[in-house]
């Protein structure tokens, strides 16, 4: 086996401390959002419902100025898109509920000044596309998925591997939700159905990366208890489970970083150069992938070592697991 390059386990409390420094403000933000918005995150139109407006402009228009008009009129985060209806180009706007005629008139005046004359086709109020029942069904499905993950990882590895993997997964989901809760309080960032898609994608990525690290740890546990020359003391010593975890993480470290880096570069390009419609989704993916990589490398393996040491289940034989 190659010598250990980074002693991750030695500084495990530092890694845990960094995670807590990220999670605690996020948890506080979630609590404040619950008190202020009656939801863990600031809900978007998909959760609250709103109004759909259809306009037909006399001249071709860009969508970005229209989004800016809606934002300046007190409707930030509105969804704007082009559509062809009866051969005519129509701008469809989905905003939070327009409660008064004065708000509607304010939007119309700003649109005329910015985009020119238009013809109003329709104004409709719509209910939330993601209602309470659908949301509860999604949460229940997610809990069932976690249970199946625990059973599979426990069968494929051991129960402590499964619990540590799920803890790392919760870390990533909570970090993402906490940061978006703070963004909702600070800058008014709202979450929609795309945010749910981002969480599910991050969960899949996080579990995959953690399993790669755990698989290497399991393969190397046959060396637990074997002798190795200590470079510092010059004496032979027996390898512990912590030594094996360190070595295993170092063996997969480059792969994990390279894989995540290619994804992060792509997402960064999309965030900087992509449209405003998907910007929050890309930001959620950026945060989630970065958190997933960190937790897989620095948290999951250290949690597993801590679990083994705490429970006294570390074995010093060739067939440790």
C-alpha positions in Angstrom: 0.0 0.0 0.0 1.1 3.5 -0.7 2.0 5.8 2.3 -0.8 8.0 3.6 -0.7 11.5 2.0 -3.3 13.3 4.0 -4.2 12.4 7.6 -7.9 13.2 7.3 -8.9 11.3 10.5 -6.4 13.3 12.6 -8.2 16.5 11.8 -11.7 15.1 11.8 -13.0 17.6 14.4 -11.8 20.4 12.0 -13.9 19.0 9.2 -16.9 18.5 11.5 -16.5 22.1 12.7 -16.5 23.4 9.2 -19.7 21.5 8.5 -21.3 22.9 11.6 -20.2 26.4 10.7 -22.2 26.0 7.5 -25.2 24.1 8.9 -26.0 26.1 12.0 -26.6 29.5 10.2 -28.7 27.6 7.6 -30.8 25.9 10.3 -31.3 29.3 11.9 -32.4 30.6 8.5 -34.8 27.7 8.1 -36.4 28.5 11.5 -36.8 32.2 10.6 -38.4 31.2 7.2 -40.8 28.9 9.0 -41.9 31.8 11.2 -42.0 34.4 8.4 -43.2 32.4 5.4 -44.8 29.4 7.2 -42.4 27.2 5.2 -38.7 26.1 5.5 -37.8 28.1 2.4 -39.4 31.1 0.7 -42.0 29.5 -1.6 -42.2 30.4 -5.2 -45.2 30.5 -7.6 -45.2 26.7 -8.0 -46.1 26.4 -4.3 -48.2 29.5 -3.7 -50.1 29.9 -7.0 -50.4 33.3 -8.8 -51.5 35.0 -12.0 -50.9 34.2 -15.6 -50.9 37.2 -18.1 -50.7 36.9 -21.8 -49.6 39.9 -23.9 -49.2 40.3 -27.7 -46.7 43.1 -28.5 -46.7 44.9 -31.8 -42.9 44.7 -32.1 -40.6 41.8 -31.3 -39.4 42.0 -27.7 -36.7 40.4 -25.5 -37.7 38.6 -22.3 -35.1 40.1 -20.0 -36.5 43.7 -20.1 -39.9 42.2 -19.3 -38.5 40.3 -16.3 -36.9 43.5 -15.1 -40.2 45.4 -15.5 -42.0 42.8 -13.4 -39.2 42.9 -10.8 -39.4 46.7 -10.6 -43.2 46.5 -10.2 -42.9 44.3 -7.1 -43.1 40.9 -8.7 -39.5 39.5 -8.7 -38.9 35.9 -9.6 -41.7 35.8 -12.2 -41.6 33.3 -15.0 -41.6 34.8 -18.5 -41.6 32.8 -21.8 -42.5 33.1 -25.5 -45.2 31.0 -27.1 -47.0 30.7 -30.5 -50.7 31.0 -30.3 -52.7 30.9 -33.5 -49.6 31.8 -35.4 -48.9 34.9 -33.3 -46.0 35.4 -30.9 -47.3 35.8 -27.4 -45.5 36.6 -24.1 -46.8 34.6 -21.2 -46.0 35.8 -17.7 -46.5 33.8 -14.5 -46.3 36.0 -11.4 -47.4 35.9 -7.8 -51.1 36.7 -7.4 -52.0 40.2 -8.6 -54.4 41.4 -5.9 -55.5 44.8 -7.2 -56.2 46.6 -10.4 -53.6 49.3 -9.5 -50.8 46.6 -9.5 -52.0 45.4 -12.9 -52.1 49.0 -14.3 -48.6 49.6 -12.9 -47.2 46.6 -14.8 -49.0 47.7 -18.0 -47.6 51.2 -17.9 -44.1 50.0 -17.3 -44.4 47.5 -20.2 -45.6 50.2 -22.6 -42.7 52.4 -21.7 -40.2 49.7 -22.0 -41.4 47.4 -24.8 -44.0 49.4 -26.7 -47.7 49.0 -27.4 -49.3 45.6 -26.8 -52.6 43.8 -26.8 -53.8 42.2 -23.6 -55.0 38.7 -24.4 -55.9 37.3 -20.9 -55.4 37.5 -17.2 -56.1 34.4 -15.1 -55.5 33.4 -11.5 -54.0 29.9 -11.0 -53.6 27.6 -8.1 -50.3 26.2 -6.9 -48.9 23.5 -9.3 -47.3 21.7 -6.3 -50.0 21.4 -3.6 -49.8 20.1 -0.1 -50.8 16.6 -1.1 -48.2 16.4 -3.8 -45.6 17.8 -1.5 -46.4 15.3 1.2 -46.3 12.4 -1.3 -42.8 13.6 -2.5 -41.5 13.8 1.1 -42.9 10.3 1.8 -41.3 8.9 -1.3 -38.0 10.5 -0.3 -38.2 8.9 3.2 -38.9 5.5 1.6 -35.9 6.1 -0.7 -33.7 6.7 2.3 -34.9 3.5 4.0 -34.2 1.5 0.9 -30.7 3.1 0.6 -30.0 2.1 4.3 -31.1 -1.4 3.7 -29.0 -1.8 0.5 -25.8 -0.2 1.9 -26.2 -2.2 5.1 -26.6 -5.4 3.0 -23.7 -4.5 0.6 -21.4 -3.2 3.4 -22.4 -3.0 7.0 -25.0 -1.0 9.0 -22.5 1.6 10.2 -21.5 2.3 6.6 -25.2 2.9 5.8 -25.8 5.2 8.7 -22.7 7.3 8.0 -23.7 7.5 4.3 -27.2 8.8 5.1 -25.8 11.3 7.6 -23.5 12.6 4.9 -26.5 12.8 2.6 -28.6 14.7 5.1 -25.6 17.1 5.5 -25.7 17.9 1.8 -29.5 18.4 1.7 -29.5 20.5 4.9 -26.6 22.6 3.7 -28.4 23.3 0.4 -31.7 24.1 2.0 -30.0 26.2 4.7 -28.1 28.4 2.2 -31.3 28.9 0.1 -33.2 29.8 3.3 -30.7 32.5 4.0 -30.8 33.7 0.4 -34.6 33.9 0.7 -34.3 36.1 3.7 -31.5 38.3 2.4 -32.2 38.6 -1.3 -35.7 37.2 -1.7 -34.7 34.1 -3.6 -37.7 31.8 -4.0 -37.7 28.0 -4.5 -39.8 26.2 -7.2 -40.1 22.8 -8.8 -36.6 23.1 -10.2 -35.2 23.3 -6.7 -36.8 20.0 -5.9 -35.1 18.5 -8.9 -31.8 20.0 -7.8 -32.1 18.4 -4.3 -32.9 15.0 -5.8 -29.9 15.2 -8.2 -27.6 16.3 -5.3 -28.8 13.3 -3.2 -27.9 10.9 -6.0 -24.5 12.5 -6.6 -23.7 12.5 -2.9 -24.6 8.8 -2.3 -22.7 7.8 -5.4 -19.5 9.6 -4.3 -19.7 8.3 -0.8 -20.2 4.7 -2.0 -17.0 4.9 -4.1 -15.0 5.9 -0.9 -16.7 3.2 1.2 -16.1 0.5 -1.4 -12.4 1.3 -1.3 -12.4 1.2 2.5 -14.1 -2.2 2.5 -11.6 -3.5 0.1 -8.7 -2.4 2.2 -10.0 -3.6 5.6 -8.1 -6.8 4.9 -5.0 -4.9 5.9 -6.3 -4.0 9.3 -3.9 -5.5 11.9 -1.1 -6.0 9.4 2.3 -4.5 10.3 3.8 -1.4 8.7 7.0 0.5 9.2 6.3 3.9 10.8 8.3 6.5 8.9 8.6 8.7 12.0 9.7 6.3 14.6 11.3 3.7 12.4 9.4 0.9 14.2 6.8 -1.5 13.0 3.2 -0.9 14.1 -0.1 -2.5 13.3 -2.5 -0.7 11.0 -5.7 0.5 12.6 -9.1 1.0 10.9 -8.3 4.8 11.0 -5.1 4.2 9.0 -7.1 2.1 6.4 -9.7 4.8 6.1 -7.1 7.4 5.6 -5.3 5.4 2.9 -8.6 4.5 1.2 -9.7 8.2 1.0 -6.3 9.2 -0.4 -6.6 6.5 -3.1 -10.0 7.9 -4.3 -9.2 11.5 -3.6 -8.0 12.5 -7.0 -10.9 10.7 -8.7 -13.4 12.4 -6.5 -11.9 15.9 -7.1 -11.5 15.5 -10.8 -15.0 14.2 -11.3 -16.6 17.0 -9.2 -14.4 19.6 -10.8 -15.6 18.9 -14.3 -19.2 19.1 -13.1 -18.5 22.4 -11.2 -16.8 24.0 -14.2 -19.8 23.2 -16.4 -22.3 24.5 -13.8 -20.2 27.6 -13.3 -20.3 28.3 -17.0 -24.1 27.8 -17.0 -24.5 30.1 -14.0 -22.4 32.9 -15.5 -23.6 32.6 -19.1 -27.0 30.9 -18.9 -30.3 32.6 -18.7 -31.9 33.9 -15.5 -34.6 31.3 -15.7 -32.3 28.5 -14.6 -29.9 30.5 -12.6 -31.3 29.5 -9.2 -31.4 25.8 -10.3 -27.7 26.0 -11.4 -26.8 27.7 -8.1 -28.5 24.9 -6.1 -26.6 22.3 -8.1 -23.3 24.2 -7.5 -23.8 24.3 -3.8 -25.0 20.7 -3.6 -22.2 19.2 -5.7 -19.6 21.1 -3.7 -21.1 20.0 -0.4 -21.5 16.4 -1.6 -17.8 16.2 -2.6 -16.8 17.7 0.7 -18.9 15.4 2.8 -17.9 12.3 0.9 -14.2 13.1 1.4 -14.0 14.7 4.8 -17.1 13.7 6.7 -18.3 10.2 5.7 -15.0 8.4 6.3 -14.3 10.3 9.5 -17.8 9.5 10.8 -17.2 5.8 10.0 -14.0 5.8 12.0 -15.5 7.7 14.8 -18.4 5.2 14.9 -16.0 2.2 15.0 -14.0 3.8 17.8 -17.1 4.8 19.7 -18.7 1.4 19.5 -15.5 -0.6 19.9 -16.2 -2.7 16.9 -12.8 -2.2 15.2 -11.2 -5.6 14.6 -7.5 -6.2 14.3 -7.7 -9.3 12.0 -7.3 -9.7 8.3 -11.0 -10.4 7.9 -12.1 -7.3 9.8 -15.5 -6.9 8.0 
